[in-house]
Amino acid sequence: MNKRSGIDQPLYNSVRSHILAKLRAGEWQPGSKIPTEPELAKLFAVSVGTVRKAVEDLVSEKVLIRRARIGTTVATHEQHNQFSTFFNFLAPDGSEMQIEPKLLSFNKVLANSDVAKILEVREGDALIAIDNLRIINGQPTMYDQIWLPQKKFIKLSQKSFENREGSIYSLYQSQFMMTIVRIHEQVEAIKAPVFVMQELNLKKTEPVLKISRYAYTYGDEIVEYRNRYVNTALSLYQNEIGLKE
């Protein structure tokens, strides 16, 4: 969020929080149009300028989308797009990447102390554990280990996960009203674990990039934890920070 000076700052933050609260409560659904800025100003009893500042930040954060002749809508993880907003990879030669998912396992497990702490559940609570492979341009390139709190995804089944249309985050949003709005990643180069080495066809001497990802919905509520192992000979990690003009 941008830092702004002046007496309007607390009011602007308050409006932003009110908008996020309505998104979190499901009052404005993904893909739907939100009220106009004058309508929001009346709703929150503030000036249109204050509303505009809050909306601008949420647009820059890709929580909202401004559309010409349509208005401002709630962002979606488009089902037809296999690259979500948070897919930070490209082919080493810059060519287009053709991605095919392959489900390796889908299980119900109990949370150990480490994962329980990360997902903010109790040790022993029910989790869904998923091992998912990404085949890129015909070659196994990424291995994802995913953990989800079962109480947030009660009706998620192996069949619905495997037969989803589009990205995993699109499935979360369309079926469970869990919109991923922020991720936090920690990246390190490691010696490939045996199970990763086998699935990615790596030699013992070949390292992998390990990315630990924490995915959050509205209200900074953690929804998913995953470890992703990447063969960087086939896919490069990219991260762009700063102003784009």
Rosetta blueprint (number, residue, H / E / L):
1 M L
2 N L
3 K L
4 R L
5 S L
6 G L
7 I L
8 D L
9 Q H
10 P H
11 L H
12 Y H
13 N H
14 S H
15 V H
16 R H
17 S H
18 H H
19 I H
20 L H
21 A H
22 K H
23 L H
24 R H
25 A L
26 G L
27 E L
28 W L
29 Q L
30 P L
31 G L
32 S L
33 K E
34 I L
35 P L
36 T L
37 E H
38 P H
39 E H
40 L H
41 A H
42 K H
43 L H
44 F H
45 A L
46 V L
47 S L
48 V H
49 G H
50 T H
51 V H
52 R H
53 K H
54 A H
55 V H
56 E H
57 D H
58 L H
59 V H
60 S H
61 E L
62 K L
63 V L
64 L E
65 I E
66 R E
67 R E
68 A L
69 R L
70 I L
71 G E
72 T E
73 T E
74 V E
75 A L
76 T L
77 H L
78 E L
79 Q L
80 H L
81 N L
82 Q L
83 F L
84 S L
85 T L
86 F L
87 F L
88 N L
89 F E
90 L E
91 A L
92 P L
93 D L
94 G L
95 S L
96 E L
97 M L
98 Q L
99 I E
100 E E
101 P E
102 K E
103 L E
104 L E
105 S E
106 F E
107 N E
108 K E
109 V E
110 L E
111 A L
112 N L
113 S H
114 D H
115 V H
116 A H
117 K H
118 I H
119 L H
120 E L
121 V L
122 R L
123 E L
124 G L
125 D L
126 A E
127 L E
128 I E
129 A E
130 I E
131 D E
132 N E
133 L E
134 R E
135 I E
136 I E
137 N L
138 G L
139 Q E
140 P E
141 T E
142 M E
143 Y E
144 D E
145 Q E
146 I E
147 W E
148 L E
149 P E
150 Q H
151 K H
152 K H
153 F L
154 I L
155 K L
156 L L
157 S L
158 Q H
159 K H
160 S H
161 F H
162 E H
163 N L
164 R L
165 E L
166 G L
167 S L
168 I H
169 Y H
170 S H
171 L H
172 Y H
173 Q H
174 S H
175 Q H
176 F H
177 M L
178 M L
179 T L
180 I L
181 V L
182 R E
183 I E
184 H E
185 E E
186 Q E
187 V E
188 E E
189 A E
190 I E
191 K E
192 A L
193 P L
194 V H
195 F H
196 V H
197 M H
198 Q H
199 E H
200 L L
201 N L
202 L L
203 K L
204 K L
205 T L
206 E L
207 P E
208 V E
209 L E
210 K E
211 I E
212 S E
213 R E
214 Y E
215 A E
216 Y E
217 T E
218 Y H
219 G H
220 D H
221 E E
222 I E
223 V E
224 E E
225 Y E
226 R E
227 N E
228 R E
229 Y E
230 V E
231 N L
232 T L
233 A L
234 L L
235 S L
236 L E
237 Y E
238 Q L
239 N L
240 E L
241 I L
242 G L
243 L L
244 K L
245 E L
